[in-house]
């Protein structure tokens, strides 16, 4: 079983920056690939700010902060990923885009490198079959914020061999996370159970059962959830949530997965939640 020493992260948004940070904290060398040099620099700035907050709170020593940053190489050049032992993609939740990326990475990575996707619902099998190394392709579904959330769903399509799952399980455990191995079914475990609940909260709002604050307060106070469903949709991103529901509905045909009209309207209006400053709430 080949060891993992260098981790590539493709996509430098919130999830990509979080993955780079936790991987570097665990002692891995990290190549963080962005679309542009400016985006790469911004990702490092985001990680630096997060580490600085931890130093200020006494949760991290200044010399360890520097060591973590020293293990991260930010780049806009795909060829810098060539020596990575594991590459995790975090690009837009679109199958064609991911397939094109996997095909490109497959051509440059060394034969033993594992290719992983952080998709939340798309077919990992389809991504695996777009490469010449399907046995080395799996899903590594992390949750936001990466530094805080303990769970990682390791998605094993029928094409993926046990050695790949063993390597990625060891990697996830070294990050201090809790891995579970799941089959390649749309939504895996968490989103397949979570999104009907979120979708039905929007429908409840549409019916006028209660206003948005009351719905969220009810689920926090009545069920002990840390965040209400409408606020959670804003946090996930309404465009991402819509894409997840569309995929689940196409796969299973369950009416609980058919996106609520209000969700579609907000996405069409460009109100995507926290990342745009407005969604079900204004920020």
C-alpha positions, 0 to 999 in steps of 0.5 A: 500500500503506497503511502500518502505524503503530498496532498493536492487540493484543486479549488481554493474556495471555502472547502479547498482552503479548509482542506489545505489547512487541516492537511497541512496541520496533520503534517502533509505537504499540500499543493493548493491549486487555484484558477488564478494566481490572485485566487491562490494568494487569497486562499493562503490569506484566508488560511493565514487569518484562520491560523492567526485567530487560533494563535490569538486564542492560545490554541496554536503556537506561533512557530506551529502556525509558521510550520503549517503555512510552510507546508502549503504551496499555492499555485495556479499551475496544474503541473505543480500537482504532478508529484502528489500522492492524493488529489482532492477536487473541490470545483463546481458541482457539475459532472461535466466540469469534474469529468474534464478535470479528472481526465486532465489530472489523470494524464499528469499524475503518477500512476499510484496517485489517488484521485478523490472528489469532494462531491456531495451528490454526483456519481463517483463512478462516472468520474472514475470511468473518465480516467484510466485509473478507476480503481484509484478514484473515490469520494472524500466528502468533507463538511463545512467548516472542514476544520470543525466538522468531524465526519468524512464520507469515503465513497466507494464505487464498484470500480474502486479497490480496497487498497484505495479505501484503506489508503484514504481511510488512513489519511482521513484518520490522520486528519483527526476525522471520523471516516465512514465508508459508503456506497456510491448512491446519490447523496450518500448518507448525510445529504440523502437524509438531510435535504428532504428535511431542508426542502420541506422546511421551505415548503412549510414557509411557502404554506405559511405554517410559520415565518422563517425565524419561527421555523428555525427557532422550532428546530433549534429549540424543539430538536436541539439542532445547532442551526435551523433549516433555512439558515442552514440552506443559506450556509450551504449555498442555495445554488449548491442546495438546488443542485443537490436536490435536483440530483437526488430527485433525478436519481430516486424520483421521490417527491420529497427531493423535488426542489421547492419553488421558492428555492428555485426563485431565489437561485434565479435571482442570484440570492444564494445565501451567505456567500452573496449576502442574501437568501432566506436571510440578509447578511 
